[in-house]
C-alpha cells in the first residue's frame, strides 16, 4: 500500500532553513510518517544507531518516576513500531491519516550542539479511523540524535509518550462560570493575557487539496474541516489546544448536536469560547469553521 500525496504539498513542507535541522526534520517527520503508514521498517532502519540504542516509554506521564526503560535494544523498538503500524493499517484511510498525523506533528524546536542534537517532537491532534472514530494524539517525544562520520544525522535514543501538559501551558485562562443546563462543549468566558501572540486562521471547509468536497454527512465534513483547521494551525506552530475562540457556520442548525458529537471527540478540554451561526455556505458545504489561537 502506498501514499498518493505529492511531496510538494504544503502540509509536508520542511519548516527549517539550515541544513542540519532540515535533515533532522526530514528524518523524524517526513520519512517516519511515510514509512509508518507503509509499515516499512526498512525505509527508516538506517536512521537509527543500533549500538547503544535506548528508548524510554513515559507511558503518558510527566513524572520520571513512572517512566520505563522499555526499549533496551533497537530490535525491541522495531518490533513495537511494526506492531503499531500494522494495527493501524487496517483501520485508517492512508492519505487522510497521513495528512492528519502531519497536522498533529510539530518539530519546530531542534537544539544542536556540535554533532549532538535534541529534537522536541510534539503531537497535538487526532488520527481518524475508517469507522468514524478517532484516536487522540497528545504527547511529546524527545529524540537524541548524533551526526555520524558519514555526515548523516541518526537517532541514538529517545524518551517518548510523555504527557504534553497542553492545558497547563495554554496562553489563555478559562474563567469559572456556571452555565445553563443545555450548554454544549464550549467555555463561556476566556481570558488571554497581555503579551500573548494571537494566531487567526481563515474559515476552513471540508475540502481536500484538490478542492474536492469530502463527506456527505455532517459527521464526515466536521472531521475533515477540523483536520484542516489543525493543519493550518500547525503551519503557524500552534495546535488545537491553543485555540481560545471558535466560530462554527452551519447550513442547518438541526445538525448541531451531531456536529457537537464530533467536536467533543476532537477538541481538547477545556473547550474554547464558541459561537454557532446558521447561514448559507458554498455549494455542498454543510459546515465551515474559523479559529483564534494564542501562544505565550
PyMOL commands that set and color helices and strands:
alter all, ss='L'
color gray80, all
select helices_A, chain A and resi 10-12+19-38+41-43+45-47+64-66+74-89+94-104+218-235+240-242+253-266
alter helices_A, ss='H'
color red, helices_A
select strands_A, chain A and resi 54-57+68-71+105-113+116-128+134-147+153-163+172-174+190-192+197-205+243-250+273-278+287-295
alter strands_A, ss='S'
color yellow, strands_A
deselect
rebuild
show_as cartoon
